[in-house]
Each structure stands twice: as C-alpha cells, then as structure tokens.
C-alpha cells in the first residue's frame, strides 16, 4: 500500500508495479498530484504548456517521465500517449525537456542532481548555452521561464522550481 498520490507516491507505486508487486494507492484528495497542484497558485501559472518554455526533470527512470508530465499538468491520463508520440518534449516540441541532457547528460551526480538541473535551467535563461554546451543545438530560443523537477531518491522528497528570466 502506498499512501499519498503526489508525485513521490505515484513514482513509488509505479516502480513497485513494474517490479511485479500489486499496489494499492491511497489518496485523500479527489485527484492525484499532491502539492504540485498548487503550482498555479504559487507561481501564477495558469497554462503550463504556454507559460513554461522548457524543463529539466529527474529522468533517472524512463517510466517516471510520463508521471512527471502528468503531475506538472503538461498532460493527463487521456492525452499522455499522444503527448509523447507528438514529441512534445523534444527540442523541436511544444515544451523541450532536458535540453541539457538530463541526469545522464551530466553523469547523474547522486545528491547533486537537483543542483545540476537548476544550473542547466540558469544556463538556458541567461543565454549561456552556446558557451557551456559548445553548441546552439540545445538552446531553447527566447526562453523566459523554466521548470526544474528533482527527486531525492525514489519515493522520498520531490521538489519543483519555476525559474524565470530576470
């Protein structure tokens, strides 16, 4: 039994299910998502797909990416498959994810992944990508707002940051 349908609870439930366990997820709220649902109130984000230009997310497990996209309100269970098929998170897509290469792109420094994701977000917003990546291929043009999603281990704490160009 997993208690809590926030991003951490959903990630743990998915990981356990992928290992063959029967999982019962319990959530007291009417919908899943946990505190990330407050993103709209706290950051003034009404439509994440239109207001966030890119993201650096915790991609240590490919199975968790879809859960993260749903938790961040970029897709829902009705359109997640099409969202992925449309390559919405590719560099040419609607909201590029991990243009810095994701965790594997910077060696998955355990304990510092959130910091690296925040640094990559800073590079995008400050126009430093061509210098830091030695290429413009990973630059999100005219980026004004990015999101960082970081896990401190499966099922423990998850942090999300909205970072805007000053």
N, CA, C and O of each residue as an XYZ file, in Angstrom:
664
protein
N       0.849     -1.174      0.000
C       0.000      0.000      0.000
C       0.892      1.233      0.000
O       1.838      1.327      0.782
N       0.587      2.167     -0.874
C       1.284      3.449     -0.927
C       0.266      4.511     -0.541
O      -0.812      4.601     -1.128
N       0.624      5.312      0.452
C      -0.265      6.368      0.912
C       0.238      7.689      0.364
O       1.372      8.089      0.631
N      -0.595      8.361     -0.395
C      -0.253      9.658     -0.959
C      -0.115      9.591     -2.464
O       0.750      8.887     -2.986
N      -0.967     10.322     -3.160
C      -0.974     10.320     -4.616
C      -0.269     11.503     -5.224
O      -0.597     11.925     -6.333
N       0.715     12.056     -4.495
C       1.549     13.106     -5.068
C       2.575     12.482     -5.998
O       2.551     11.278     -6.251
N       3.466     13.303     -6.496
C       4.467     12.803     -7.437
C       5.316     11.690     -6.829
O       5.624     10.714     -7.512
N       5.699     11.819     -5.557
C       6.522     10.788     -4.915
C       5.744      9.489     -4.770
O       6.258      8.418     -5.091
N       4.511      9.575     -4.291
C       3.697      8.374     -4.119
C       3.423      7.672     -5.432
O       3.466      6.444     -5.505
N       3.140      8.450     -6.475
C       2.875      7.837     -7.780
C       4.133      7.180     -8.343
O       4.050      6.126     -8.972
N       5.297      7.794     -8.122
C       6.546      7.215     -8.605
C       6.836      5.896     -7.910
O       7.205      4.917     -8.558
N       6.669      5.864     -6.585
C       6.886      4.623     -5.833
C       5.908      3.552     -6.291
O       6.299      2.406     -6.513
N       4.647      3.914     -6.432
C       3.635      2.942     -6.857
C       3.989      2.357     -8.224
O       3.875      1.149     -8.432
N       4.416      3.204     -9.145
C       4.790      2.749    -10.484
C       6.017      1.837    -10.434
O       6.051      0.796    -11.090
N       7.022      2.233     -9.652
C       8.230      1.407     -9.525
C       7.895      0.028     -8.955
O       8.393     -0.986     -9.445
N       7.059     -0.010     -7.929
C       6.673     -1.292     -7.339
C       5.871     -2.143     -8.318
O       6.087     -3.351     -8.422
N       4.957     -1.517     -9.026
C       4.150     -2.244    -10.016
C       5.039     -2.812    -11.117
O       4.819     -3.932    -11.579
N       6.046     -2.041    -11.539
C       6.967     -2.518    -12.572
C       7.809     -3.698    -12.094
O       8.332     -4.461    -12.906
N       7.938     -3.843    -10.791
C       8.669     -4.976    -10.222
C       7.750     -6.177     -9.976
O       8.185     -7.203     -9.453
N       6.495     -6.041    -10.352
C       5.557     -7.152    -10.237
C       4.700     -7.161     -8.982
O       3.939     -8.104     -8.763
N       4.811     -6.130     -8.156
C       4.004     -6.065     -6.943
C       2.610     -5.528     -7.255
O       2.443     -4.696     -8.147
N       1.618     -6.005     -6.521
C       0.284     -5.433     -6.596
C       0.306     -4.205     -5.704
O       0.686     -4.300     -4.537
N      -0.090     -3.065     -6.225
C      -0.011     -1.809     -5.478
C      -1.395     -1.224     -5.289
O      -2.187     -1.142     -6.228
N      -1.673     -0.821     -4.069
C      -2.912     -0.120     -3.749
C      -2.510      1.294     -3.347
O      -1.844      1.480     -2.328
N      -2.904      2.290     -4.133
C      -2.560      3.686     -3.893
C      -3.733      4.372     -3.199
O      -4.863      4.330     -3.686
N      -3.458      4.998     -2.069
C      -4.495      5.682     -1.296
C      -4.222      7.178     -1.307
O      -3.121      7.617     -0.972
N      -5.218      7.952     -1.689
C      -5.094      9.411     -1.706
C      -6.370     10.005     -1.139
O      -7.472      9.611     -1.521
N      -6.218     10.962     -0.219
C      -7.395     11.563      0.420
C      -8.085     12.606     -0.447
O      -9.271     12.882     -0.267
N      -7.343     13.187     -1.390
C      -7.919     14.205     -2.262
C      -8.694     13.566     -3.411
O      -8.573     12.368     -3.665
N      -9.474     14.366     -4.087
C     -10.284     13.862     -5.201
C      -9.444     13.568     -6.438
O      -9.866     12.803     -7.305
N      -8.256     14.170     -6.530
C      -7.392     13.932     -7.690
C      -5.954     13.735     -7.235
O      -5.573     14.136     -6.136
N      -5.170     13.114     -8.095
C      -3.763     12.880     -7.796
C      -2.957     14.139     -8.081
O      -3.440     15.061     -8.738
N      -1.748     14.170     -7.592
C      -0.854     15.276     -7.911
C      -0.211     15.921     -6.700
O       0.813     16.591     -6.831
N      -0.787     15.734     -5.528
C      -0.179     16.298     -4.328
C      -0.026     17.804     -4.395
O      -0.844     18.501     -4.996
N       1.031     18.296     -3.771
C       1.233     19.739     -3.660
C       1.579     20.423     -4.968
O       1.492     21.647     -5.060
N       1.972     19.657     -5.990
C       2.287     20.291     -7.266
C       1.045     20.992     -7.828
O       1.157     21.898     -8.653
N      -0.129     20.567     -7.378
C      -1.342     21.232     -7.846
C      -1.360     22.711     -7.472
O      -2.066     23.509     -8.089
N      -0.577     23.067     -6.456
C      -0.531     24.463     -6.013
C       0.352     25.323     -6.902
O       0.445     26.533     -6.693
N       1.002     24.717     -7.894
C       1.900     25.462     -8.775
C       1.184     26.641     -9.418
O       1.764     27.715     -9.585
N      -0.055     26.440     -9.770
C      -0.803     27.505    -10.431
C      -0.984     28.700     -9.501
O      -0.885     29.851     -9.928
N      -1.243     28.424     -8.251
C      -1.438     29.488     -7.274
C      -0.094     30.111     -6.881
O       0.044     31.335     -6.875
N       0.883     29.282     -6.556
C       2.153     29.784     -6.041
C       2.986     30.510     -7.092
O       3.629     31.511     -6.777
N       2.988     30.035     -8.314
C       3.844     30.624     -9.343
C       3.071     31.464    -10.356
O       3.660     32.040    -11.271
N       1.766     31.530    -10.192
C       0.973     32.300    -11.135
C       0.900     31.666    -12.512
O       0.726     32.365    -13.510
N       1.030     30.348    -12.575
C       0.999     29.617    -13.842
C      -0.430     29.141    -14.082
O      -0.963     28.350    -13.303
N      -1.041     29.615    -15.143
C      -2.390     29.178    -15.499
C      -2.356     28.027    -16.502
O      -3.102     27.057    -16.367
N      -1.488     28.139    -17.507
C      -1.377     27.130    -18.553
C       0.097     26.766    -18.732
O       0.807     27.431    -19.486
N       0.571     25.713    -18.044
C       1.997     25.369    -18.083
C       2.553     25.196    -19.494
O       3.694     25.580    -19.750
N       1.783     24.634    -20.403
C       2.290     24.425    -21.763
C       2.534     25.730    -22.514
O       3.359     25.778    -23.426
N       1.830     26.769    -22.141
C       2.011     28.060    -22.808
C       2.953     28.988    -22.046
O       3.566     29.875    -22.640
N       3.069     28.788    -20.742
C       3.827     29.723    -19.918
C       5.214     29.226    -19.514
O       6.048     30.024    -19.085
N       5.475     27.936    -19.639
C       6.787     27.382    -19.316
C       7.448     26.998    -20.633
O       6.858     26.278    -21.437
N       8.664     27.471    -20.857
C       9.342     27.269    -22.135
C      10.114     25.956    -22.237
O      10.290     25.432    -23.337
N      10.574     25.420    -21.119
C      11.369     24.192    -21.117
C      11.426     23.660    -19.691
O      10.989     24.327    -18.753
N      11.957     22.478    -19.537
C      12.124     21.903    -18.214
C      13.359     21.038    -18.110
O      13.846     20.491    -19.100
N      13.853     20.926    -16.900
C      14.914     19.975    -16.558
C      14.301     19.080    -15.495
O      14.092     19.504    -14.359
N      14.011     17.825    -15.875
C      13.310     16.937    -14.955
C      14.168     15.744    -14.578
O      15.140     15.419    -15.261
N      13.802     15.107    -13.498
C      14.515     13.940    -12.963
C      14.153     12.728    -13.820
O      13.095     12.123    -13.646
N      15.041     12.388    -14.737
C      14.758     11.311    -15.693
C      15.565     10.044    -15.426
O      15.960      9.344    -16.358
N      15.808      9.754    -14.144
C      16.584      8.554    -13.814
C      15.861      7.281    -14.261
O      16.505      6.274    -14.555
N      14.552      7.321    -14.310
C      13.750      6.171    -14.721
C      12.827      6.614    -15.846
O      12.047      7.550    -15.673
N      12.904      5.960    -16.983
C      12.066      6.367    -18.110
C      10.586      6.251    -17.766
O       9.767      7.009    -18.285
N      10.240      5.317    -16.902
C       8.830      5.142    -16.535
C       8.287      6.320    -15.741
O       7.081      6.564    -15.740
N       9.158      7.046    -15.071
C       8.657      8.154    -14.255
C       8.413      9.421    -15.065
O       7.727     10.327    -14.594
N       8.962      9.501    -16.273
C       8.778     10.719    -17.057
C       7.308     11.013    -17.323
O       6.866     12.149    -17.147
N       6.552     10.023    -17.738
C       5.125     10.246    -18.003
C       4.407     10.691    -16.737
O       3.534     11.558    -16.788
N       4.773     10.100    -15.598
C       4.157     10.507    -14.327
C       4.483     11.965    -14.019
O       3.627     12.715    -13.548
N       5.726     12.361    -14.287
C       6.133     13.749    -14.030
C       5.356     14.702    -14.925
O       4.884     15.741    -14.465
N       5.218     14.354    -16.207
C       4.480     15.225    -17.126
C       3.040     15.398    -16.662
O       2.482     16.490    -16.758
N       2.443     14.332    -16.164
C       1.071     14.435    -15.662
C       1.034     15.251    -14.375
O       0.141     16.080    -14.199
N       1.976     15.033    -13.485
C       1.998     15.761    -12.213
C       2.238     17.252    -12.424
O       1.780     18.074    -11.631
N       2.951     17.601    -13.486
C       3.218     19.007    -13.776
C       2.131     19.644    -14.646
O       2.271     20.787    -15.080
N       1.064     18.912    -14.896
C      -0.068     19.389    -15.693
C       0.302     19.691    -17.143
O      -0.302     20.559    -17.775
N       1.287     18.978    -17.664
C       1.640     19.125    -19.075
C       0.802     18.181    -19.923
O       0.609     18.415    -21.116
N       0.309     17.124    -19.314
C      -0.554     16.142    -19.974
C      -1.401     15.492    -18.889
O      -1.158     15.684    -17.697
N      -2.391     14.727    -19.313
C      -3.187     13.968    -18.352
C      -3.294     12.528    -18.846
O      -2.758     12.188    -19.901
N      -3.976     11.698    -18.094
C      -4.019     10.277    -18.480
C      -4.745     10.053    -19.801
O      -4.579      9.004    -20.425
N      -5.537     11.011    -20.232
C      -6.251     10.871    -21.507
C      -5.393     11.221    -22.717
O      -5.636     10.715    -23.812
N      -4.380     12.092    -22.530
C      -3.601     12.521    -23.693
C      -2.098     12.282    -23.576
O      -1.344     12.696    -24.457
N      -1.646     11.620    -22.505
C      -0.208     11.427    -22.305
C       0.436     10.644    -23.456
O       1.543     10.982    -23.876
N      -0.221      9.628    -23.963
C       0.365      8.831    -25.052
C       0.569      9.694    -26.294
O       1.625      9.638    -26.924
N      -0.439     10.492    -26.647
C      -0.315     11.362    -27.817
C       0.716     12.461    -27.574
O       1.462     12.829    -28.482
N       0.756     12.980    -26.357
C       1.737     13.995    -25.966
C       3.154     13.480    -26.242
O       3.996     14.210    -26.766
N       3.407     12.222    -25.886
C       4.724     11.620    -26.117
C       4.952     11.304    -27.597
O       6.037     11.550    -28.124
N       3.929     10.757    -28.269
C       4.054     10.451    -29.705
C       4.319     11.708    -30.531
O       5.036     11.660    -31.531
N       3.740     12.825    -30.113
C       3.919     14.091    -30.825
C       5.300     14.710    -30.566
O       5.615     15.776    -31.093
N       6.107     14.044    -29.763
C       7.451     14.531    -29.418
C       7.391     15.917    -28.781
O       8.245     16.767    -29.030
N       6.377     16.126    -27.963
C       6.164     17.423    -27.326
C       7.323     17.848    -26.439
O       7.523     19.040    -26.209
N       8.095     16.877    -25.937
C       9.190     17.208    -25.032
C      10.555     17.185    -25.717
O      11.581     17.321    -25.052
N      10.576     17.014    -27.041
C      11.835     17.053    -27.789
C      12.227     18.512    -28.021
O      11.421     19.413    -27.788
N      13.441     18.749    -28.471
C      13.909     20.123    -28.679
C      13.006     20.902    -29.635
O      12.831     22.109    -29.466
N      12.435     20.236    -30.627
C      11.552     20.914    -31.578
C      10.093     20.905    -31.116
O       9.216     21.413    -31.815
N       9.836     20.333    -29.948
C       8.462     20.172    -29.466
C       7.917     21.378    -28.731
O       8.546     22.434    -28.657
N       6.743     21.187    -28.200
C       5.997     22.247    -27.524
C       6.702     22.725    -26.250
O       6.707     23.922    -25.962
N       7.296     21.806    -25.488
C       7.993     22.159    -24.253
C       9.202     21.237    -24.098
O       9.090     20.164    -23.505
N      10.345     21.645    -24.623
C      11.534     20.796    -24.546
C      11.881     20.415    -23.104
O      11.898     21.261    -22.210
N      12.150     19.147    -22.903
C      12.553     18.653    -21.585
C      13.985     18.147    -21.645
O      14.378     17.441    -22.574
N      14.739     18.518    -20.651
C      16.137     18.111    -20.504
C      17.000     18.475    -21.710
O      17.729     17.630    -22.229
N      16.921     19.729    -22.156
C      17.805     20.111    -23.255
C      19.279     20.004    -22.863
O      20.147     19.922    -23.731
N      19.562     20.005    -21.568
C      20.932     19.853    -21.083
C      21.392     18.411    -21.065
O      22.532     18.136    -20.690
N      20.542     17.490    -21.457
C      20.910     16.077    -21.493
C      20.327     15.261    -20.362
O      20.475     14.039    -20.344
N      19.668     15.906    -19.421
C      19.086     15.170    -18.305
C      20.161     14.618    -17.387
O      21.337     14.956    -17.514
N      19.747     13.771    -16.468
C      20.687     13.234    -15.489
C      21.856     12.514    -16.141
O      22.999     12.656    -15.707
N      21.573     11.743    -17.182
C      22.649     11.016    -17.845
C      23.585     11.975    -18.574
O      24.772     11.685    -18.722
N      23.069     13.103    -19.028
C      23.883     14.083    -19.732
C      24.952     14.708    -18.851
O      25.999     15.128    -19.344
N      24.694     14.770    -17.555
C      25.726     15.299    -16.661
C      26.134     14.290    -15.605
O      26.532     14.659    -14.500
N      26.032     13.008    -15.954
C      26.609     11.945    -15.138
C      25.827     11.517    -13.911
O      26.366     10.813    -13.057
N      24.571     11.923    -13.800
C      23.725     11.573    -12.656
C      24.485     11.661    -11.335
O      24.685     10.654    -10.656
N      24.905     12.874    -10.975
C      25.641     13.036     -9.719
C      24.689     12.892     -8.516
O      24.071     13.869     -8.092
N      24.578     11.697     -7.984
C      23.640     11.417     -6.894
C      23.872     12.412     -5.757
O      25.001     12.615     -5.310
N      22.803     13.012     -5.311
C      22.876     14.010     -4.258
C      22.989     15.430     -4.797
O      22.743     16.398     -4.077
N      23.364     15.548     -6.073
C      23.517     16.883     -6.651
C      22.706     17.050     -7.926
O      22.888     18.027     -8.651
N      21.816     16.111     -8.206
C      21.079     16.175     -9.470
C      20.192     17.407     -9.544
O      20.098     18.036    -10.598
N      19.546     17.758     -8.453
C      18.694     18.945     -8.446
C      19.488     20.207     -8.708
O      19.033     21.109     -9.412
N      20.678     20.261     -8.137
C      21.558     21.395     -8.356
C      21.966     21.494     -9.821
O      21.949     22.579    -10.403
N      22.328     20.371    -10.411
C      22.723     20.368    -11.816
C      21.554     20.779    -12.708
O      21.741     21.520    -13.673
N      20.355     20.305    -12.391
C      19.181     20.692    -13.181
C      18.922     22.187    -13.065
O      18.584     22.837    -14.054
N      19.077     22.738    -11.862
C      18.875     24.175    -11.664
C      19.938     24.976    -12.415
O      19.642     26.035    -12.969
N      21.161     24.481    -12.434
C      22.238     25.155    -13.167
C      21.935     25.152    -14.662
O      22.106     26.168    -15.335
N      21.484     24.006    -15.184
C      21.127     23.929    -16.604
C      19.998     24.905    -16.928
O      20.003     25.540    -17.982
N      19.041     25.020    -16.027
C      17.934     25.974    -16.214
C      18.488     27.399    -16.244
O      18.095     28.201    -17.091
N      19.389     27.711    -15.331
C      20.031     29.027    -15.304
C      20.756     29.305    -16.615
O      20.637     30.396    -17.173
N      21.510     28.318    -17.113
C      22.222     28.493    -18.383
C      21.253     28.856    -19.509
O      21.537     29.740    -20.317
N      20.108     28.170    -19.558
C      19.117     28.466    -20.603
C      18.619     29.903    -20.484
O      18.574     30.641    -21.468
N      18.252     30.281    -19.282
C      17.625     31.585    -19.078
C      18.604     32.748    -19.197
O      18.193     33.881    -19.445
N      19.887     32.477    -19.022
C      20.884     33.549    -19.089
C      21.604     33.608    -20.436
O      22.514     34.417    -20.617
N      21.200     32.753    -21.383
C      21.803     32.761    -22.710
C      23.203     32.164    -22.760
O      23.962     32.456    -23.685
N      23.558     31.338    -21.789
C      24.907     30.770    -21.706
C      25.060     29.409    -22.389
O      26.162     28.860    -22.421
N      23.983     28.863    -22.928
C      24.049     27.513    -23.500
C      25.110     27.376    -24.597
O      25.899     26.433    -24.545
N      25.165     28.275    -25.588
C      26.189     28.091    -26.632
C      27.615     28.006    -26.065
O      28.450     27.265    -26.583
N      27.883     28.763    -25.008
C      29.213     28.751    -24.394
C      29.424     27.487    -23.557
O      30.478     26.858    -23.645
N      28.440     27.113    -22.754
C      28.585     25.972    -21.848
C      28.484     24.634    -22.569
O      29.182     23.686    -22.210
N      27.625     24.545    -23.584
C      27.449     23.281    -24.320
C      28.262     23.238    -25.605
O      28.280     22.226    -26.306
N      28.934     24.344    -25.906
C      29.746     24.467    -27.134
C      28.915     24.225    -28.391
O      29.421     23.740    -29.403
N      27.635     24.571    -28.307
C      26.710     24.376    -29.423
C      25.421     25.133    -29.134
O      25.071     25.363    -27.976
N      24.722     25.518    -30.192
C      23.404     26.138    -30.035
C      22.280     25.109    -30.166
O      21.110     25.448    -29.990
N      22.625     23.853    -30.475
C      21.609     22.822    -30.718
C      20.729     22.562    -29.499
O      19.581     22.144    -29.646
N      21.250     22.802    -28.304
C      20.481     22.537    -27.089
C      19.925     23.811    -26.464
O      19.448     23.797    -25.329
N      19.990     24.899    -27.203
C      19.462     26.164    -26.698
C      17.976     26.286    -27.023
O      17.567     26.057    -28.161
N      17.180     26.642    -26.037
C      15.752     26.909    -26.244
C      15.650     28.403    -26.554
O      15.884     29.235    -25.677
N      15.301     28.746    -27.796
C      15.280     30.158    -28.199
C      14.311     30.999    -27.365
O      13.180     30.592    -27.102
N      14.772     32.159    -26.965
C      13.940     33.150    -26.261
C      13.270     32.603    -25.000
O      12.160     33.016    -24.664
N      13.926     31.687    -24.305
C      13.350     31.102    -23.088
C      13.223     32.164    -22.001
O      14.172     32.895    -21.715
N      12.050     32.235    -21.406
C      11.774     33.181    -20.327
C      11.459     32.481    -19.011
O      11.624     33.061    -17.938
N      10.997     31.215    -19.098
C      10.549     30.509    -17.905
C      10.862     29.015    -18.030
O      10.551     28.390    -19.044
N      11.476     28.456    -16.995
C      11.777     27.034    -16.987
C      11.293     26.394    -15.700
O      11.043     27.076    -14.707
N      11.163     25.075    -15.729
C      10.780     24.340    -14.525
C      11.853     23.294    -14.248
O      12.369     22.650    -15.162
N      12.175     23.142    -12.972
C      13.115     22.119    -12.523
C      12.335     21.163    -11.641
O      11.634     21.580    -10.718
N      12.463     19.876    -11.933
C      11.831     18.822    -11.137
C      12.949     17.932    -10.637
O      13.743     17.423    -11.428
N      13.015     17.739     -9.325
C      14.109     16.960     -8.751
C      13.591     15.996     -7.693
O      12.712     16.337     -6.902
N      14.146     14.792     -7.691
C      13.814     13.782     -6.681
C      15.026     13.585     -5.784
O      16.166     13.670     -6.240
N      14.783     13.328     -4.543
C      15.874     12.987     -3.618
C      15.762     11.495     -3.315
O      15.728     11.091     -2.152
N      15.707     10.697     -4.346
C      15.546      9.255     -4.171
C      14.104      8.872     -4.396
O      13.192      9.640     -4.089
N      13.899      7.695     -4.929
C      12.552      7.231     -5.244
C      11.673      7.231     -4.003
O      11.982      6.599     -2.994
N      10.585      7.949     -4.108
C       9.587      7.940     -3.047
C       9.905      8.809     -1.855
O       9.165      8.790     -0.872
N      10.982      9.568     -1.908
C      11.285     10.429     -0.773
C      10.758     11.818     -1.073
O       9.546     11.992     -1.206
N      11.615     12.800     -1.183
C      11.113     14.148     -1.431
C      11.276     14.529     -2.892
O      12.214     14.104     -3.567
N      10.360     15.321     -3.351
C      10.382     15.822     -4.721
C      10.216     17.332     -4.645
O       9.356     17.847     -3.931
N      11.058     18.026     -5.396
C      10.997     19.484     -5.425
C      10.753     19.944     -6.846
O      11.249     19.343     -7.799
N       9.999     20.995     -6.982
C       9.744     21.613     -8.275
C       9.969     23.109     -8.125
O       9.488     23.735     -7.179
N      10.706     23.670     -9.071
C      11.005     25.088     -9.046
C      10.627     25.711    -10.382
O      10.915     25.157    -11.443
N       9.984     26.859    -10.318
C       9.748     27.664    -11.510
C      10.816     28.761    -11.457
O      10.917     29.500    -10.478
N      11.604     28.849    -12.525
C      12.666     29.848    -12.590
C      12.410     30.719    -13.804
O      12.215     30.221    -14.912
N      12.413     32.026    -13.582
C      12.143     32.966    -14.657
C      13.341     33.866    -14.920
O      14.139     34.153    -14.028
N      13.442     34.300    -16.170
C      14.484     35.262    -16.537
C      14.187     36.561    -15.805
O      13.034     36.981    -15.707
N      15.230     37.188    -15.294
C      15.059     38.440    -14.543
C      14.761     39.592    -15.487
O      14.586     40.726    -15.041
